[in-house]
Amino acid sequence: MEVKNFFMNLEVELQDLGNGISRKILAYNDNLMIVEVSFDKGSVGTLHSHPHEQITYILEGEFEFTINGVKKVVKAGDSMYKQPNIIHGAICLKKGKLLDIFTPHREDFLKK
């Protein structure tokens, strides 16, 4: 992958994922990726797993996250770690936005 150092917000495509969820892939390289994900109230990030390590930081709003069967309500300033292949998902309780950081990058997010 060619190294790119600057990812300007106005040049980043907003991807509508449907059901009140959208994302922007902010910056990435082979080993790291950061993604901004916006949720409308009531939107559901369905339970899933993937082989990537992931950290999620809540920028705004309120979410009920489930990680490995444990549910917790998280708000702006809270963060979570998800190890590879762990089942996780979320319900947006108050319109919100979060940052997802992945290692390695999510190749599936870059395919069009």
C-alpha positions in Angstrom: 0.0 0.0 0.0 1.3 3.4 -0.9 1.9 5.6 2.2 -0.4 8.6 2.5 0.2 11.0 5.3 -2.6 13.5 5.1 -6.3 12.7 5.0 -8.3 15.9 4.7 -11.8 15.7 6.2 -13.4 17.6 3.3 -11.9 15.1 0.8 -13.1 12.0 2.7 -16.2 10.4 1.4 -19.1 9.9 3.7 -20.5 6.4 3.2 -24.2 5.8 3.9 -24.4 2.3 5.4 -28.2 2.5 5.7 -30.5 2.2 8.7 -29.2 5.5 10.2 -25.5 4.7 10.1 -22.8 6.4 8.1 -19.0 6.3 8.2 -15.9 8.2 7.1 -12.6 6.3 6.7 -10.3 9.0 8.1 -6.7 7.7 7.9 -5.1 4.3 7.4 -2.1 2.3 6.3 -1.4 -1.5 6.3 -1.3 -1.8 10.1 -3.7 0.8 11.4 -7.1 2.5 10.5 -9.3 5.1 12.1 -13.0 5.4 11.1 -15.6 7.9 12.3 -19.1 6.3 12.5 -22.3 8.3 13.0 -25.5 6.8 14.3 -29.1 8.1 14.4 -31.0 7.4 17.6 -32.3 3.8 17.5 -29.7 2.6 14.9 -28.3 -0.8 15.5 -24.7 -2.0 14.9 -25.6 -5.7 14.6 -23.6 -8.3 16.6 -20.6 -9.4 14.6 -16.9 -10.3 14.9 -13.8 -9.8 12.8 -10.1 -10.8 13.0 -9.0 -7.2 13.7 -8.2 -5.7 17.1 -10.4 -2.7 17.7 -10.7 0.3 20.1 -13.8 2.4 20.1 -13.9 6.0 21.5 -17.3 7.7 22.0 -17.2 11.2 20.7 -20.9 12.1 21.4 -24.2 10.5 22.2 -25.0 7.4 24.2 -24.8 3.7 23.2 -25.6 0.3 24.7 -22.7 -1.8 23.7 -22.5 -5.6 23.9 -19.1 -7.2 24.0 -18.8 -11.0 24.5 -22.4 -11.0 26.0 -21.7 -8.2 28.5 -23.9 -5.0 28.0 -22.9 -1.5 29.2 -24.2 1.9 28.4 -21.3 4.2 27.2 -21.2 8.0 26.6 -18.9 10.6 25.3 -15.4 10.1 26.6 -15.8 6.4 27.2 -13.8 3.8 25.3 -13.8 0.0 24.7 -11.3 -2.6 23.6 -12.4 -5.5 21.4 -9.9 -8.4 20.9 -9.9 -10.3 17.6 -12.9 -12.4 16.8 -15.0 -11.3 19.9 -18.7 -10.8 19.2 -19.8 -7.2 19.7 -22.5 -4.7 18.6 -24.3 -1.6 19.7 -27.6 0.2 19.9 -27.6 4.0 19.7 -29.7 5.4 22.6 -29.0 9.1 21.8 -27.8 10.3 18.4 -24.0 9.8 18.4 -20.6 9.5 16.8 -17.7 7.3 17.6 -14.1 6.6 16.5 -13.2 3.1 15.6 -9.5 2.2 15.5 -8.5 -1.1 13.9 -5.3 -3.0 13.5 -4.6 -4.1 10.9 -6.6 -1.9 8.6 -10.1 -3.2 7.4 -9.5 -4.2 3.8 -13.2 -4.9 3.5 -14.0 -1.2 4.3 -11.8 -0.1 1.3 -13.4 -2.3 -1.3 -16.0 -0.6 -3.5 
